[in-house]
Amino acid sequence: MRPFIDKLFLTMLLLGYTMTVFGQNSTDLLLSKLEISQALYPPKDILSTKSIVLISVPEDADRNEWMESVDELQQFFAEEGIDAVAYIETEVLFSQPNDRLTIPEFLRKRGINNLILFAAGGKKGPVFLAIGPYNGEENFFDKGATFWAREGANLDGIKDELSAYFKTGAIYRGNLLVNENAEFFYPEVDLGVVAKSVPPKIADFKVAIERIDKALLADQGPAAFRYANFYNQVRYDSEITGRERWLNSLHSDTTNNFYYKEEKQTNQQLRKDGFQYELRYVSAPENLLYDWISFPDRKKPRKALVHKFYLSDLRNNNIYVGKNWDAALDWEAALQNFLGQIQQVIQENAN
């Protein structure tokens, strides 16, 4: 009789937190968003194999705030024996338009078995933690996979529940030496040779712009786990629509030379059609962006994700970022900033 009571208590413990704090429906809704299912228990090998953490935070979140949650989580992992060998920021995977970047190749060879999904909204937002199988692919987890998942106002209840479960001895602990500090890894990005200017004869050439690939942004995997999409899809979709309006206005404005390029059109094909430049942008934490774009005498980087527009030369590996560092927290503001630099060069050369 006693083993049955222990099992019943454990089951109630595992189910109780989600149902009493945020409600089972809340967690189920988030899992449905990711197209995965709820598991009753964490993976059996979670304390004896390696894990990778995919972290999702708001674009405008104070980095210091959510890093406190990351440090708290990693400290808990170290105490319990969860070997989280790498943290990957979800937003950084979408640093370049219409592309999903991949994690460094050497991480794929480290024998990682488990994926931990962690969403942290800072002091004002909830936290979400899910643990399941890592598929080693670009989308990190398979559609229909089962994940143990919880959502809460903070990590306290989630940690207590996991700790109580681990203490039952139901999972063998083989990870005895676990790093107490979270280690972040980022995709490898080479934007090209940086020119601190705008081409002086920019008005004489056609500039290509690329339509937003909505299918990629709605894809299963990390795209669905981007914080804005994960927690407020209506607002997220509105933001994407706003970006489309800006690009459409550039395309329809007869006073400039911005034109949409065809899907999958190569640089060589664009040049044959009279294009010489493409308007592009990159989005990343500003300190990381400073590594990707060489630009002397900038202000100290902010601890937030920013956007930077530039012109890519279709003839070579050069990019033109402008004379002034004009990256902005807001995508539309970053676009307006760079268009302002282009217009200034056009006016100067027209006189």
Secondary structure, DSSP 8 states (H G I E B T S, - for coil): -HHHHHHHHHHHHHHHHHHHHT-HHHHHHHHHHHT-EE-SS--TTTTTSEEEEEEE--TT--HHHHHHHHHHHHHHHHHHT-EEEEEEETGGGG-STT------HHHHTS-EEEEEEEEE-GGGS-EEEEEEE--SSTTSS-TT-EEEEEEESSSHHHHHHHHHHHHTT-S--------SS--B--------EEESS--TTGGGSEEEE----HHHHT-TTHHHHSHHHHH-HHHHHHHHHHHHHHHHHHHH-TTS-EEE--TT--HHHHHHTTEEEEEEEEEEEHHHHHHHS--SS-----SSEEEEEEEEETTSSEEE--SS---BSSHHHHHHHHHHHHHHHHHHHH-
